Amino acid sequence: MLFSWRLDPSTREKLERAVQVLNKNAPMMLDEVTRLDGADLVEGQQIEMRFALPDDVVPADYRGQFEQVMRKSVLGNACSTALYLDLLKGGARIGYSYRDSTGEVVSHFQVTRADCL
């Protein structure tokens, strides 16, 4: 809650609605390998999106590459989609967490307004 003063009040409402919609539709396969398991509102200013790779195990030595690829893909989407841009401009952060079929976290990163400048 330390930084919640930076968040536009209407942005918090949008975050809450986005989490509700994401969770209503989850779990949902996004492509052949990625499933959206849900989302959480963290500290009132961040959506934490939880993804799974239900049929894949990501070896430890590939996780850095995996994160680079996913981050680049996510930034392309977040920085060009009106909804994400609106949330980011309002002071929100969007977190992405990916787990493989063993339940291991293989990548976790955040996107902020600064990433889209």
C-alpha positions in Angstrom: 0.0 0.0 0.0 3.0 2.2 0.3 2.8 3.4 -3.3 -1.0 3.3 -3.8 -1.1 7.1 -3.7 0.3 7.1 -7.2 -2.7 5.1 -8.6 -5.5 7.1 -10.2 -8.7 6.1 -8.3 -10.5 5.2 -11.5 -7.6 2.9 -12.4 -8.1 0.9 -9.2 -11.7 0.3 -10.2 -10.6 -0.8 -13.7 -8.0 -3.1 -12.2 -10.7 -4.7 -10.0 -13.0 -5.2 -13.0 -10.1 -6.6 -15.1 -9.3 -9.2 -12.4 -13.0 -10.2 -12.2 -13.2 -10.7 -16.0 -9.9 -12.6 -16.2 -10.9 -14.9 -13.3 -14.4 -15.4 -14.8 -12.9 -16.7 -18.0 -10.1 -18.7 -16.4 -8.7 -21.2 -16.8 -8.5 -20.6 -20.5 -6.1 -21.9 -23.1 -4.6 -18.9 -25.0 -2.7 -20.9 -27.5 -1.4 -24.5 -27.9 1.0 -24.3 -24.9 -0.2 -21.4 -22.6 -3.1 -21.4 -20.2 -4.3 -18.4 -18.3 -5.1 -19.7 -14.8 -6.3 -16.4 -13.3 -5.3 -13.1 -11.9 -5.0 -11.4 -8.6 -5.0 -7.8 -7.5 -1.8 -7.1 -5.6 -1.5 -4.2 -3.2 -4.4 -2.5 -5.0 -2.2 -1.4 -7.8 -1.0 -4.4 -9.8 -2.7 -7.2 -11.7 -0.7 -10.4 -11.3 -1.6 -12.7 -14.1 -0.9 -16.4 -13.6 -0.1 -18.5 -16.6 0.7 -22.2 -16.9 2.5 -24.3 -19.5 0.6 -27.5 -18.7 2.4 -29.8 -21.1 5.9 -28.3 -20.9 8.9 -28.5 -18.6 11.2 -25.5 -19.0 14.8 -26.5 -18.2 16.6 -24.2 -15.8 19.2 -23.3 -18.4 16.5 -22.1 -20.8 14.5 -19.9 -18.4 16.4 -16.7 -19.1 15.7 -17.1 -22.8 12.1 -18.0 -22.1 11.7 -14.8 -20.0 13.3 -12.6 -22.7 11.0 -14.1 -25.4 7.9 -13.8 -23.3 8.7 -10.3 -22.0 9.2 -9.0 -25.6 5.9 -10.6 -26.7 4.1 -9.2 -23.7 5.5 -5.7 -24.1 4.4 -5.7 -27.7 0.9 -6.4 -26.7 0.7 -4.3 -23.5 2.2 -1.2 -25.1 -0.1 -1.4 -28.1 -3.4 -2.4 -26.5 -5.7 0.5 -25.3 -6.8 -1.3 -22.1 -3.3 -2.1 -21.0 -2.0 1.4 -21.9 -4.9 3.0 -20.0 -4.1 0.9 -16.8 -0.3 1.6 -17.1 -0.9 5.4 -17.6 -3.1 5.4 -14.5 -0.1 4.1 -12.5 -0.9 0.4 -12.5 1.6 -2.4 -12.9 0.9 -5.7 -14.7 2.7 -8.8 -13.5 3.2 -12.0 -15.4 4.0 -15.3 -13.8 4.6 -18.5 -15.8 4.7 -22.0 -14.3 5.6 -25.2 -16.2 3.9 -28.6 -15.9 5.9 -29.3 -12.7 4.5 -26.2 -11.0 7.9 -24.5 -11.0 7.9 -20.7 -11.7 9.9 -20.3 -14.9 9.4 -16.6 -15.4 8.0 -13.7 -13.5 8.2 -10.0 -14.6 6.3 -6.8 -14.4 5.3 -4.2 -17.0 5.0 -0.6 -16.0 4.3 2.7 -17.9 8.1 3.2 -18.3 8.3 0.0 -20.3 6.1 1.5 -23.0 7.9 4.9 -23.4 
